[in-house]
């Protein structure tokens, strides 16, 4: 029974990850095509870097931070349980989000923009593009968390101290919250970002993380628990 559940998790995660893989391939192709241009000389207008406070730049900065915490939580839980489905999911999330984070930071480098802007509040790019409270429907960041969906320092400490089923359930609950916040951010970029490659990557994130949310709900149910 356990092996069958593990195979089901792997198949489900593969389907979820396929959208991200396709988005990454599209993003790379679009970036190369834009850089080269139809005549090989490049299109200066298309290559114009996004503005410092644009949705394109703000999403890249915020999602890079958001992804970093997902990677951190995934490495924590791999040391706190021997459950192969959870460890496999954690590995795949860490690997996928680390790669996506690298792409986002790489774009900032290509655009000549900083990775951190001291006077830029988190999520301000969404508020600027959709009015104040543009992401309010997905909930504000809880006290002690930098952005919606992110875990607090205390929650990360609880995860690091848990073992076995307790660690599995807490990780799945924290990652469910994390994905909901991430989906809201990616939906915002899919609507507001102007860079085609980044919009494609954001839409791929939405589709993959929505699939992962269903997977994690099922994994929680198998453990007699539910999302918070």
GROMACS elastic network, one bead per residue, 0.5 to 0.9 nm:
[ bonds ]
;  ai    aj funct       b0    kb
    1     4     6  0.51280   500
    1     5     6  0.62103   500
    1     6     6  0.86236   500
    2     5     6  0.50994   500
    2     6     6  0.62066   500
    2     7     6  0.87526   500
    2    85     6  0.89270   500
    3     7     6  0.62855   500
    3     8     6  0.86680   500
    4     7     6  0.51057   500
    4     8     6  0.62544   500
    4     9     6  0.86853   500
    5     8     6  0.50340   500
    5     9     6  0.62067   500
    5    10     6  0.86555   500
    5    85     6  0.76881   500
    6     9     6  0.50953   500
    6    10     6  0.62426   500
    6    11     6  0.87046   500
    6    84     6  0.70227   500
    6    85     6  0.51286   500
    6    86     6  0.88549   500
    6    88     6  0.87710   500
    7    10     6  0.50564   500
    7    11     6  0.61741   500
    7    12     6  0.85254   500
    7    85     6  0.83147   500
    8    11     6  0.51782   500
    8    12     6  0.60620   500
    8    13     6  0.84714   500
    9    12     6  0.51258   500
    9    13     6  0.59737   500
    9    14     6  0.84382   500
    9    85     6  0.63749   500
    9    86     6  0.88538   500
    9    88     6  0.86351   500
    9    89     6  0.79030   500
    9   215     6  0.72301   500
    9   219     6  0.83234   500
   10    13     6  0.51450   500
   10    14     6  0.60257   500
   10    15     6  0.86759   500
   10    85     6  0.75913   500
   10    88     6  0.77856   500
   10    89     6  0.79260   500
   11    14     6  0.51029   500
   11    15     6  0.63995   500
   11    16     6  0.87706   500
   12    15     6  0.52515   500
   12    16     6  0.63624   500
   12    17     6  0.87022   500
   12   211     6  0.79711   500
   12   212     6  0.80586   500
   12   215     6  0.69028   500
   13    17     6  0.59825   500
   13    18     6  0.84943   500
   13    89     6  0.73815   500
   13    92     6  0.82804   500
   13   208     6  0.86484   500
   13   211     6  0.78322   500
   13   212     6  0.67549   500
   13   215     6  0.74650   500
   14    17     6  0.50887   500
   14    18     6  0.60925   500
   15    18     6  0.52694   500
   15    19     6  0.74039   500
   15   208     6  0.80201   500
   15   211     6  0.79728   500
   16    19     6  0.61800   500
   16    20     6  0.75772   500
   16   207     6  0.72775   500
   16   209     6  0.70900   500
   16   210     6  0.80187   500
   16   211     6  0.52645   500
   16   212     6  0.62111   500
   16   215     6  0.89874   500
   17    20     6  0.52527   500
   17    21     6  0.62993   500
   17    22     6  0.87454   500
   17    92     6  0.85690   500
   17    96     6  0.80601   500
   17   204     6  0.88583   500
   17   205     6  0.89420   500
   17   207     6  0.88907   500
   17   208     6  0.56688   500
   17   209     6  0.84390   500
   17   211     6  0.86236   500
   17   212     6  0.85674   500
   18    21     6  0.50630   500
   18    22     6  0.61848   500
   18    23     6  0.85242   500
   18   204     6  0.87547   500
   18   208     6  0.74910   500
   19    22     6  0.52435   500
   19    23     6  0.61392   500
   19    24     6  0.86567   500
   19   203     6  0.86704   500
   19   204     6  0.52219   500
   19   205     6  0.75320   500
   19   206     6  0.89400   500
   19   207     6  0.64548   500
   19   208     6  0.56958   500
   20    24     6  0.60831   500
   20    25     6  0.85833   500
   20    96     6  0.81238   500
   20   100     6  0.89401   500
   20   201     6  0.70779   500
   20   202     6  0.88667   500
   20   203     6  0.84979   500
   20   205     6  0.59302   500
   20   206     6  0.88217   500
   20   207     6  0.78286   500
   20   208     6  0.61081   500
   21    24     6  0.51557   500
   21    25     6  0.62551   500
   21    26     6  0.86002   500
   21    96     6  0.87857   500
   21   204     6  0.79897   500
   22    25     6  0.51317   500
   22    26     6  0.60972   500
   22    27     6  0.84634   500
   22   201     6  0.86374   500
   22   204     6  0.74834   500
   23    26     6  0.50382   500
   23    27     6  0.59380   500
   23    28     6  0.85752   500
   23   197     6  0.82572   500
   23   200     6  0.56345   500
   23   202     6  0.80548   500
   23   203     6  0.75805   500
   23   204     6  0.51800   500
   23   205     6  0.80977   500
   24    28     6  0.61481   500
   24    29     6  0.85069   500
   24   100     6  0.79842   500
   24   103     6  0.87043   500
   24   197     6  0.83507   500
   24   200     6  0.79128   500
   24   201     6  0.59810   500
   24   204     6  0.80007   500
   25    28     6  0.52723   500
   25    29     6  0.61520   500
   25    30     6  0.85141   500
   25   201     6  0.89884   500
   26    29     6  0.50867   500
   26    30     6  0.59405   500
   26    31     6  0.84635   500
   26   197     6  0.68889   500
   26   200     6  0.70743   500
   26   201     6  0.79069   500
   27    30     6  0.51004   500
   27    31     6  0.60699   500
   27    32     6  0.86058   500
   27   196     6  0.75864   500
   27   198     6  0.66279   500
   27   199     6  0.84682   500
   27   200     6  0.62990   500
   27   201     6  0.62535   500
   28    31     6  0.51319   500
   28    32     6  0.62104   500
   28    33     6  0.85380   500
   28   197     6  0.71036   500
   29    32     6  0.52108   500
   29    33     6  0.60290   500
   29    34     6  0.84840   500
   29   197     6  0.81200   500
   30    33     6  0.50729   500
   30    34     6  0.60024   500
   30    35     6  0.84927   500
   30   196     6  0.71603   500
   30   197     6  0.55965   500
   31    34     6  0.51720   500
   31    35     6  0.61487   500
   31    36     6  0.86722   500
   31   196     6  0.83431   500
   31   197     6  0.62185   500
   32    35     6  0.50810   500
   32    36     6  0.61518   500
   32    37     6  0.83918   500
   33    36     6  0.52241   500
   33    37     6  0.57436   500
   33    38     6  0.76426   500
   33    40     6  0.89817   500
   33    42     6  0.83915   500
   34    37     6  0.52524   500
   34    38     6  0.83247   500
   34    42     6  0.66177   500
   34    43     6  0.67232   500
   34    46     6  0.65510   500
   34    47     6  0.69518   500
   35    40     6  0.83301   500
   35    41     6  0.81155   500
   35    42     6  0.51931   500
   35    43     6  0.69301   500
   35    44     6  0.87205   500
   35    46     6  0.81357   500
   35    47     6  0.67536   500
   36    39     6  0.73798   500
   36    41     6  0.58454   500
   36    43     6  0.74263   500
   37    40     6  0.51402   500
   37    41     6  0.59274   500
   37    43     6  0.54408   500
   37    46     6  0.88563   500
   38    41     6  0.76584   500
   38    42     6  0.72798   500
   38    43     6  0.82422   500
   39    42     6  0.70928   500
   39    43     6  0.89133   500
   40    43     6  0.88768   500
   41    44     6  0.89507   500
   42    46     6  0.82302   500
   42    47     6  0.77557   500
   43    46     6  0.52885   500
   43    47     6  0.61160   500
   43    48     6  0.87884   500
   44    47     6  0.50185   500
   44    48     6  0.63019   500
   45    48     6  0.53435   500
   46    49     6  0.83711   500
   46   195     6  0.86504   500
   47   111     6  0.86894   500
   48   111     6  0.80614   500
   49    52     6  0.88357   500
   49   110     6  0.81432   500
   49   112     6  0.76252   500
   49   113     6  0.84604   500
   50    53     6  0.82068   500
   50    54     6  0.61901   500
   50    55     6  0.83717   500
   50    56     6  0.64218   500
   50    57     6  0.65283   500
   50   111     6  0.69792   500
   50   113     6  0.86035   500
   50   194     6  0.80972   500
   50   195     6  0.80409   500
   51    54     6  0.50813   500
   51    55     6  0.85628   500
   51    56     6  0.80930   500
   51    57     6  0.70811   500
   51   111     6  0.89436   500
   51   113     6  0.83775   500
   52    55     6  0.89170   500
   52    56     6  0.87908   500
   52    57     6  0.62149   500
   52    58     6  0.77553   500
   52   113     6  0.65478   500
   52   114     6  0.81343   500
   52   117     6  0.86990   500
   53    56     6  0.81545   500
   53    57     6  0.63242   500
   53    58     6  0.60682   500
   53   120     6  0.78933   500
   53   124     6  0.85193   500
   53   125     6  0.66933   500
   54    57     6  0.53753   500
   54    58     6  0.59883   500
   54    59     6  0.83767   500
   54   125     6  0.63928   500
   54   128     6  0.87062   500
   54   129     6  0.87222   500
   54   193     6  0.78616   500
   54   194     6  0.89838   500
   55    59     6  0.57009   500
   55    60     6  0.82811   500
   55   124     6  0.87178   500
   55   126     6  0.67871   500
   55   128     6  0.82567   500
   55   129     6  0.72951   500
   55   188     6  0.83408   500
   55   189     6  0.65703   500
   55   192     6  0.62123   500
   55   193     6  0.53579   500
   55   194     6  0.79673   500
   56    59     6  0.54742   500
   56    60     6  0.63079   500
   56    61     6  0.88377   500
   56   125     6  0.83927   500
   56   189     6  0.69625   500
   56   192     6  0.77531   500
   56   194     6  0.66394   500
   56   195     6  0.68191   500
   56   198     6  0.73524   500
   56   199     6  0.85549   500
   57    60     6  0.51468   500
   57    61     6  0.62509   500
   57    62     6  0.86312   500
   57   104     6  0.89106   500
   57   107     6  0.86399   500
   57   108     6  0.68998   500
   57   111     6  0.87729   500
   57   113     6  0.76746   500
   57   114     6  0.89353   500
   57   115     6  0.87152   500
   57   125     6  0.83799   500
   57   193     6  0.86189   500
   58    61     6  0.52245   500
   58    62     6  0.60365   500
   58    63     6  0.83128   500
   58   120     6  0.85329   500
   58   122     6  0.82521   500
   58   123     6  0.73423   500
   58   124     6  0.75961   500
   58   125     6  0.54741   500
   58   126     6  0.82797   500
   59    62     6  0.51767   500
   59    63     6  0.56547   500
   59    64     6  0.81069   500
   59   104     6  0.85463   500
   59   123     6  0.77960   500
   59   125     6  0.71445   500
   59   126     6  0.83071   500
   59   185     6  0.72970   500
   59   186     6  0.78565   500
   59   188     6  0.84046   500
   59   189     6  0.64881   500
   59   193     6  0.82200   500
   60    63     6  0.54492   500
   60    64     6  0.60105   500
   60    65     6  0.87809   500
   60   101     6  0.82079   500
   60   103     6  0.88036   500
   60   104     6  0.50436   500
   60   105     6  0.67670   500
   60   107     6  0.78264   500
   60   108     6  0.71860   500
   60   115     6  0.82873   500
   60   198     6  0.85287   500
   61    64     6  0.53583   500
   61    65     6  0.66513   500
   61    66     6  0.88675   500
   61   104     6  0.73945   500
   61   105     6  0.73087   500
   61   108     6  0.79848   500
   61   114     6  0.85230   500
   61   115     6  0.57769   500
   61   116     6  0.68059   500
   61   117     6  0.87078   500
   61   122     6  0.89599   500
   62    65     6  0.52863   500
   62    66     6  0.61679   500
   62    67     6  0.86010   500
   62   122     6  0.65453   500
   62   123     6  0.69700   500
   62   147     6  0.84176   500
   62   185     6  0.86159   500
   63    67     6  0.58244   500
   63    68     6  0.83440   500
   63   101     6  0.73489   500
   63   104     6  0.78422   500
   63   182     6  0.74775   500
   63   185     6  0.75531   500
   63   186     6  0.82098   500
   64    67     6  0.52188   500
   64    68     6  0.62048   500
   64    97     6  0.86721   500
   64    98     6  0.86716   500
   64   100     6  0.79627   500
   64   102     6  0.78915   500
   64   104     6  0.64635   500
   64   105     6  0.69401   500
   64   115     6  0.88678   500
   65    68     6  0.51168   500
   65    69     6  0.67601   500
   65   101     6  0.81243   500
   66    69     6  0.56294   500
   66    70     6  0.68134   500
   66   101     6  0.89720   500
   66   146     6  0.87597   500
   66   147     6  0.76010   500
   66   149     6  0.86089   500
   66   150     6  0.69467   500
   66   178     6  0.81004   500
   66   181     6  0.88242   500
   66   182     6  0.73107   500
   67    70     6  0.50874   500
   67    71     6  0.63487   500
   67    72     6  0.86941   500
   67    94     6  0.85132   500
   67    97     6  0.56069   500
   67    98     6  0.69712   500
   67   100     6  0.80375   500
   67   101     6  0.63793   500
   67   182     6  0.83302   500
   68    71     6  0.51511   500
   68    72     6  0.62641   500
   68    73     6  0.87938   500
   68    94     6  0.86281   500
   68    97     6  0.75296   500
   68    98     6  0.70352   500
   68   101     6  0.73975   500
   69    73     6  0.61367   500
   69    74     6  0.84756   500
   69   150     6  0.74084   500
   69   151     6  0.79961   500
   69   178     6  0.88457   500
   70    73     6  0.52157   500
   70    74     6  0.61110   500
   70    75     6  0.86992   500
   70    90     6  0.89399   500
   70    93     6  0.74180   500
   70    94     6  0.67036   500
   70    97     6  0.73706   500
   70    98     6  0.88419   500
   70   150     6  0.84246   500
   70   175     6  0.71518   500
   70   178     6  0.73733   500
   70   179     6  0.88133   500
   71    74     6  0.51511   500
   71    75     6  0.63243   500
   71    76     6  0.86942   500
   71    90     6  0.81885   500
   71    91     6  0.86328   500
   71    93     6  0.69675   500
   71    95     6  0.76398   500
   71    96     6  0.88971   500
   71    97     6  0.66870   500
   71    98     6  0.66336   500
   72    75     6  0.53405   500
   72    76     6  0.62921   500
   72    77     6  0.89206   500
   72    94     6  0.76859   500
   73    76     6  0.50217   500
   73    77     6  0.63343   500
   73    78     6  0.87577   500
   73    90     6  0.81778   500
   73    94     6  0.84552   500
   73   156     6  0.72061   500
   73   159     6  0.78915   500
   73   160     6  0.86494   500
   73   171     6  0.72405   500
   73   174     6  0.85777   500
   73   175     6  0.80491   500
   74    77     6  0.54048   500
   74    78     6  0.64003   500
   74    87     6  0.81264   500
   74    89     6  0.83351   500
   74    91     6  0.66271   500
   74    92     6  0.88226   500
   74    93     6  0.70200   500
   74    94     6  0.58712   500
   74   171     6  0.78163   500
   74   175     6  0.87004   500
   75    78     6  0.52797   500
   75    79     6  0.68989   500
   75    87     6  0.89093   500
   75    90     6  0.70211   500
   75    91     6  0.74116   500
   75    94     6  0.72397   500
   76    79     6  0.56283   500
   76    80     6  0.67047   500
   76   156     6  0.86091   500
   76   159     6  0.72871   500
   76   160     6  0.61135   500
   76   171     6  0.89364   500
   77    81     6  0.63753   500
   77    86     6  0.81780   500
   77    87     6  0.72506   500
   77    90     6  0.72769   500
   77   159     6  0.71761   500
   77   160     6  0.73440   500
   77   162     6  0.87101   500
   77   163     6  0.84808   500
   77   167     6  0.64971   500
   77   168     6  0.70606   500
   77   171     6  0.66992   500
   78    81     6  0.59824   500
   78    82     6  0.74833   500
   78    83     6  0.87148   500
   78    86     6  0.78231   500
   78    87     6  0.52420   500
   78    88     6  0.85288   500
   78    90     6  0.67830   500
   78    91     6  0.76922   500
   79    82     6  0.78678   500
   79    87     6  0.86601   500
   79   160     6  0.85773   500
   79   163     6  0.87187   500
   80   159     6  0.82597   500
   80   160     6  0.72492   500
   80   161     6  0.80755   500
   80   162     6  0.66806   500
   80   164     6  0.62525   500
   80   167     6  0.62749   500
   80   168     6  0.80869   500
   81    84     6  0.83192   500
   81    86     6  0.79879   500
   81    87     6  0.73589   500
   81   162     6  0.89051   500
   81   163     6  0.60155   500
   81   165     6  0.74145   500
   81   167     6  0.68104   500
   81   168     6  0.69464   500
   82    86     6  0.82616   500
   82    87     6  0.71122   500
   82   164     6  0.71200   500
   83    86     6  0.56463   500
   83    87     6  0.61056   500
   83    88     6  0.85459   500
   83   164     6  0.76560   500
   83   165     6  0.84520   500
   83   168     6  0.80824   500
   84    88     6  0.57785   500
   84    89     6  0.83756   500
   85    88     6  0.50979   500
   85    89     6  0.61112   500
   85    90     6  0.85374   500
   85   219     6  0.86152   500
   86    89     6  0.50895   500
   86    90     6  0.60314   500
   86    91     6  0.85180   500
   86   168     6  0.67158   500
   86   171     6  0.88678   500
   86   172     6  0.83928   500
   86   219     6  0.83169   500
   87    90     6  0.50493   500
   87    91     6  0.60995   500
   87    92     6  0.86427   500
   87   168     6  0.89529   500
   88    91     6  0.51232   500
   88    92     6  0.62331   500
   88    93     6  0.86236   500
   89    92     6  0.51823   500
   89    93     6  0.61195   500
   89    94     6  0.85199   500
   90    93     6  0.51868   500
   90    94     6  0.60542   500
   90    95     6  0.85034   500
   90   171     6  0.89906   500
   91    94     6  0.51782   500
   91    95     6  0.60770   500
   91    96     6  0.85515   500
   92    95     6  0.50927   500
   92    96     6  0.59672   500
   92    97     6  0.83787   500
   93    96     6  0.52251   500
   93    97     6  0.59022   500
   93    98     6  0.82205   500
   94    97     6  0.54251   500
   94    98     6  0.58774   500
   94    99     6  0.85027   500
   95    98     6  0.52969   500
   95    99     6  0.62680   500
   95   100     6  0.87201   500
   96    99     6  0.52865   500
   96   100     6  0.62523   500
   96   101     6  0.86005   500
   97   101     6  0.59093   500
   97   102     6  0.84748   500
   98   101     6  0.50454   500
   98   102     6  0.62749   500
   98   103     6  0.88332   500
   99   102     6  0.51147   500
   99   103     6  0.65060   500
   99   104     6  0.89071   500
  100   103     6  0.50664   500
  100   104     6  0.63356   500
  100   105     6  0.87091   500
  100   201     6  0.84180   500
  101   104     6  0.51329   500
  101   105     6  0.61862   500
  101   106     6  0.83834   500
  102   105     6  0.52378   500
  102   106     6  0.59117   500
  102   107     6  0.86073   500
  103   107     6  0.62124   500
  103   108     6  0.87673   500
  104   107     6  0.52330   500
  104   108     6  0.65382   500
  104   109     6  0.88760   500
  104   198     6  0.81995   500
  105   108     6  0.51079   500
  105   109     6  0.63985   500
  105   110     6  0.87768   500
  105   115     6  0.68943   500
  106   109     6  0.50480   500
  106   110     6  0.62496   500
  106   111     6  0.86168   500
  107   111     6  0.60614   500
  107   112     6  0.84905   500
  107   113     6  0.86380   500
  107   198     6  0.88220   500
  108   111     6  0.50445   500
  108   112     6  0.61123   500
  108   113     6  0.51471   500
  108   114     6  0.66650   500
  108   115     6  0.66058   500
  109   112     6  0.50371   500
  109   113     6  0.61034   500
  109   114     6  0.74679   500
  109   115     6  0.80859   500
  110   113     6  0.77541   500
  111   114     6  0.89152   500
  113   116     6  0.88168   500
  114   117     6  0.66193   500
  116   120     6  0.83109   500
  117   120     6  0.54658   500
  117   121     6  0.85815   500
  118   121     6  0.80642   500
  120   123     6  0.84867   500
  120   124     6  0.68590   500
  120   125     6  0.87292   500
  121   124     6  0.55646   500
  121   125     6  0.86895   500
  122   125     6  0.79468   500
  122   146     6  0.71894   500
  122   147     6  0.65086   500
  123   126     6  0.54913   500
  123   127     6  0.67550   500
  123   128     6  0.89207   500
  123   135     6  0.83144   500
  123   147     6  0.73226   500
  123   148     6  0.89362   500
  123   185     6  0.80287   500
  124   128     6  0.60773   500
  124   129     6  0.85970   500
  124   132     6  0.85984   500
  125   128     6  0.51295   500
  125   129     6  0.62653   500
  125   130     6  0.86203   500
  126   129     6  0.52096   500
  126   130     6  0.59468   500
  126   131     6  0.76800   500
  126   132     6  0.81949   500
  126   133     6  0.83104   500
  126   134     6  0.59568   500
  126   135     6  0.69167   500
  126   185     6  0.78014   500
  126   188     6  0.63886   500
  126   189     6  0.80744   500
  126   192     6  0.81432   500
  127   130     6  0.52867   500
  127   133     6  0.59822   500
  127   134     6  0.50524   500
  127   135     6  0.73199   500
  128   131     6  0.56432   500
  128   132     6  0.69331   500
  128   134     6  0.81499   500
  129   132     6  0.86443   500
  129   134     6  0.77172   500
  129   188     6  0.86124   500
  129   192     6  0.67670   500
  130   133     6  0.77339   500
  130   135     6  0.82503   500
  130   188     6  0.85771   500
  130   192     6  0.85833   500
  131   134     6  0.54234   500
  132   135     6  0.82752   500
  132   136     6  0.84471   500
  133   137     6  0.78456   500
  133   140     6  0.87094   500
  134   137     6  0.75559   500
  134   188     6  0.86327   500
  135   138     6  0.56784   500
  135   139     6  0.70394   500
  135   140     6  0.76291   500
  135   148     6  0.88677   500
  135   184     6  0.68707   500
  135   185     6  0.78746   500
  135   188     6  0.81499   500
  136   139     6  0.50510   500
  136   140     6  0.59947   500
  137   140     6  0.83186   500
  137   184     6  0.89211   500
  138   148     6  0.76745   500
  138   149     6  0.89611   500
  138   180     6  0.75563   500
  138   181     6  0.69312   500
  138   184     6  0.66280   500
  139   142     6  0.83558   500
  139   148     6  0.65241   500
  139   149     6  0.84025   500
  139   181     6  0.82057   500
  140   147     6  0.74853   500
  140   148     6  0.54128   500
  140   149     6  0.84398   500
  141   144     6  0.80122   500
  141   145     6  0.57810   500
  141   146     6  0.64999   500
  141   149     6  0.66580   500
  141   150     6  0.73738   500
  141   181     6  0.88420   500
  142   145     6  0.55166   500
  142   146     6  0.81085   500
  142   147     6  0.78712   500
  142   148     6  0.68957   500
  142   149     6  0.80244   500
  142   150     6  0.82153   500
  142   151     6  0.84723   500
  142   152     6  0.81234   500
  143   146     6  0.83509   500
  143   152     6  0.78186   500
  144   151     6  0.80979   500
  144   152     6  0.52888   500
  144   153     6  0.72189   500
  144   154     6  0.85496   500
  145   148     6  0.72906   500
  145   149     6  0.79689   500
  145   150     6  0.56833   500
  145   151     6  0.58668   500
  145   153     6  0.77724   500
  146   149     6  0.87948   500
  146   150     6  0.65778   500
  146   151     6  0.82917   500
  146   152     6  0.80011   500
  147   150     6  0.56393   500
  147   151     6  0.87255   500
  147   181     6  0.77033   500
  148   151     6  0.87289   500
  148   177     6  0.81797   500
  148   178     6  0.75131   500
  148   180     6  0.81937   500
  148   181     6  0.50140   500
  148   182     6  0.79682   500
  148   184     6  0.87685   500
  148   185     6  0.89702   500
  149   174     6  0.79522   500
  149   175     6  0.81814   500
  149   176     6  0.81106   500
  149   179     6  0.68052   500
  149   180     6  0.62499   500
  149   182     6  0.70555   500
  150   174     6  0.79173   500
  150   175     6  0.85291   500
  150   177     6  0.71639   500
  150   178     6  0.52907   500
  150   179     6  0.88335   500
  150   181     6  0.73371   500
  150   182     6  0.88629   500
  151   154     6  0.80492   500
  151   155     6  0.59214   500
  151   156     6  0.65961   500
  151   174     6  0.66152   500
  151   175     6  0.86150   500
  151   177     6  0.81801   500
  151   178     6  0.73246   500
  152   155     6  0.51573   500
  152   156     6  0.63629   500
  152   157     6  0.86810   500
  153   156     6  0.51649   500
  153   157     6  0.62681   500
  153   158     6  0.87343   500
  154   157     6  0.50271   500
  154   158     6  0.62346   500
  154   159     6  0.86985   500
  155   159     6  0.62249   500
  155   160     6  0.86134   500
  155   170     6  0.88008   500
  155   174     6  0.82590   500
  156   159     6  0.50659   500
  156   160     6  0.62178   500
  156   161     6  0.87086   500
  157   160     6  0.50273   500
  157   161     6  0.62644   500
  157   162     6  0.87440   500
  158   161     6  0.51339   500
  158   162     6  0.61748   500
  158   167     6  0.85589   500
  158   170     6  0.84463   500
  159   162     6  0.52554   500
  159   163     6  0.81760   500
  159   166     6  0.84855   500
  159   167     6  0.59266   500
  159   168     6  0.88562   500
  159   170     6  0.65550   500
  159   171     6  0.68226   500
  160   163     6  0.81803   500
  160   167     6  0.79658   500
  161   167     6  0.80997   500
  162   165     6  0.84557   500
  162   166     6  0.58672   500
  162   168     6  0.85861   500
  162   170     6  0.83190   500
  163   166     6  0.57094   500
  163   168     6  0.77606   500
  164   167     6  0.54153   500
  164   168     6  0.63247   500
  164   169     6  0.88133   500
  165   169     6  0.60632   500
  165   170     6  0.84720   500
  165   223     6  0.75238   500
  166   169     6  0.53248   500
  166   170     6  0.61320   500
  166   171     6  0.84792   500
  167   170     6  0.52196   500
  167   171     6  0.59431   500
  167   172     6  0.84936   500
  168   171     6  0.52266   500
  168   172     6  0.61503   500
  168   173     6  0.85898   500
  168   220     6  0.84053   500
  168   223     6  0.86241   500
  169   172     6  0.51906   500
  169   173     6  0.61074   500
  169   174     6  0.85295   500
  169   219     6  0.86100   500
  169   220     6  0.63226   500
  169   223     6  0.72990   500
  169   225     6  0.69831   500
  169   226     6  0.83500   500
  169   227     6  0.88950   500
  170   173     6  0.50806   500
  170   174     6  0.59752   500
  170   175     6  0.83603   500
  171   174     6  0.51126   500
  171   175     6  0.58715   500
  171   176     6  0.83170   500
  172   175     6  0.51066   500
  172   176     6  0.59314   500
  172   177     6  0.86551   500
  172   216     6  0.60897   500
  172   217     6  0.80147   500
  172   219     6  0.78481   500
  172   220     6  0.68149   500
  172   226     6  0.89909   500
  172   227     6  0.77414   500
  173   176     6  0.50546   500
  173   177     6  0.64072   500
  173   178     6  0.85670   500
  173   216     6  0.81358   500
  173   217     6  0.86160   500
  173   220     6  0.79162   500
  173   226     6  0.75196   500
  173   227     6  0.52452   500
  173   228     6  0.62430   500
  174   177     6  0.52289   500
  174   178     6  0.60935   500
  174   179     6  0.86569   500
  174   227     6  0.84848   500
  174   228     6  0.84315   500
  175   179     6  0.59451   500
  175   180     6  0.84763   500
  175   213     6  0.85811   500
  175   216     6  0.83492   500
  176   179     6  0.51962   500
  176   180     6  0.62847   500
  176   181     6  0.87719   500
  176   212     6  0.84405   500
  176   213     6  0.60439   500
  176   216     6  0.69473   500
  176   217     6  0.79878   500
  176   227     6  0.68191   500
  176   228     6  0.84581   500
  177   180     6  0.52070   500
  177   181     6  0.64319   500
  177   182     6  0.86498   500
  177   227     6  0.80487   500
  177   228     6  0.79403   500
  178   181     6  0.53002   500
  178   182     6  0.61562   500
  178   183     6  0.86643   500
  179   183     6  0.59076   500
  179   184     6  0.85110   500
  179   209     6  0.61151   500
  179   210     6  0.77546   500
  179   212     6  0.81936   500
  179   213     6  0.70365   500
  180   183     6  0.51728   500
  180   184     6  0.63892   500
  180   185     6  0.88036   500
  180   209     6  0.80692   500
  180   210     6  0.80801   500
  180   213     6  0.79402   500
  181   184     6  0.52479   500
  181   185     6  0.64209   500
  181   186     6  0.87711   500
  182   185     6  0.51052   500
  182   186     6  0.61027   500
  182   187     6  0.84926   500
  182   205     6  0.81806   500
  182   206     6  0.78995   500
  182   209     6  0.79697   500
  183   186     6  0.50675   500
  183   187     6  0.59717   500
  183   188     6  0.84750   500
  183   202     6  0.86741   500
  183   205     6  0.70586   500
  183   206     6  0.51057   500
  183   207     6  0.84267   500
  183   209     6  0.66863   500
  183   210     6  0.73065   500
  184   187     6  0.51791   500
  184   188     6  0.62678   500
  184   189     6  0.88971   500
  184   206     6  0.80817   500
  185   188     6  0.50546   500
  185   189     6  0.64835   500
  185   190     6  0.87478   500
  185   202     6  0.84398   500
  185   206     6  0.88402   500
  186   189     6  0.50968   500
  186   190     6  0.61131   500
  186   191     6  0.86382   500
  186   199     6  0.84443   500
  186   201     6  0.85280   500
  186   203     6  0.65826   500
  186   204     6  0.86452   500
  186   205     6  0.64924   500
  186   206     6  0.59667   500
  187   191     6  0.63104   500
  187   192     6  0.85904   500
  187   202     6  0.68778   500
  187   203     6  0.67993   500
  187   205     6  0.86685   500
  187   206     6  0.64858   500
  188   191     6  0.52559   500
  188   192     6  0.59729   500
  188   193     6  0.78472   500
  188   202     6  0.85185   500
  189   194     6  0.85003   500
  189   198     6  0.78428   500
  189   199     6  0.61755   500
  189   202     6  0.62168   500
  189   203     6  0.81632   500
  190   193     6  0.61037   500
  190   194     6  0.87441   500
  190   198     6  0.79927   500
  190   200     6  0.72247   500
  190   201     6  0.83910   500
  190   202     6  0.56293   500
  190   203     6  0.57134   500
  190   206     6  0.88430   500
  191   194     6  0.86730   500
  191   199     6  0.77514   500
  192   199     6  0.82421   500
  193   196     6  0.77963   500
  193   198     6  0.71294   500
  193   199     6  0.59789   500
  194   197     6  0.89152   500
  194   198     6  0.79172   500
  194   199     6  0.71721   500
  195   198     6  0.53763   500
  195   199     6  0.61884   500
  195   200     6  0.86941   500
  196   199     6  0.50977   500
  196   200     6  0.61500   500
  196   201     6  0.86502   500
  197   200     6  0.51684   500
  197   201     6  0.62882   500
  197   202     6  0.86941   500
  198   201     6  0.50459   500
  198   202     6  0.61037   500
  198   203     6  0.86095   500
  199   202     6  0.50689   500
  199   203     6  0.61945   500
  199   204     6  0.86006   500
  200   203     6  0.52053   500
  200   204     6  0.62310   500
  200   205     6  0.86983   500
  201   204     6  0.50489   500
  201   205     6  0.62699   500
  201   206     6  0.88090   500
  202   205     6  0.50210   500
  202   206     6  0.63772   500
  202   207     6  0.88842   500
  203   206     6  0.50622   500
  203   207     6  0.64110   500
  203   208     6  0.86740   500
  204   207     6  0.52823   500
  204   208     6  0.61045   500
  204   209     6  0.84321   500
  205   208     6  0.52362   500
  205   209     6  0.58377   500
  205   210     6  0.82688   500
  206   209     6  0.54399   500
  206   210     6  0.60318   500
  206   211     6  0.86532   500
  207   210     6  0.53155   500
  207   211     6  0.64118   500
  207   212     6  0.87767   500
  208   211     6  0.52098   500
  208   212     6  0.62507   500
  208   213     6  0.87241   500
  209   213     6  0.60629   500
  209   214     6  0.87337   500
  210   213     6  0.50532   500
  210   214     6  0.66728   500
  210   215     6  0.88290   500
  211   214     6  0.53057   500
  211   215     6  0.63904   500
  211   216     6  0.88041   500
  212   216     6  0.60500   500
  212   217     6  0.84774   500
  213   216     6  0.51804   500
  213   217     6  0.61661   500
  213   218     6  0.86801   500
  214   217     6  0.51460   500
  214   218     6  0.63635   500
  214   219     6  0.87407   500
  215   218     6  0.51974   500
  215   219     6  0.62766   500
  215   220     6  0.87245   500
  216   220     6  0.60502   500
  216   221     6  0.84738   500
  216   227     6  0.84960   500
  217   220     6  0.51382   500
  217   221     6  0.62099   500
  217   222     6  0.87393   500
  217   225     6  0.86794   500
  217   226     6  0.65360   500
  217   227     6  0.65901   500
  218   221     6  0.50278   500
  218   222     6  0.62974   500
  218   223     6  0.88003   500
  218   226     6  0.85822   500
  219   222     6  0.51379   500
  219   223     6  0.66001   500
  219   224     6  0.89890   500
  219   225     6  0.86130   500
  219   226     6  0.88588   500
  220   223     6  0.50897   500
  220   224     6  0.64021   500
  220   226     6  0.53666   500
  220   227     6  0.72381   500
  221   224     6  0.50018   500
  221   225     6  0.52358   500
  221   226     6  0.59336   500
  221   227     6  0.89546   500
  222   225     6  0.74575   500
  223   226     6  0.84855   500
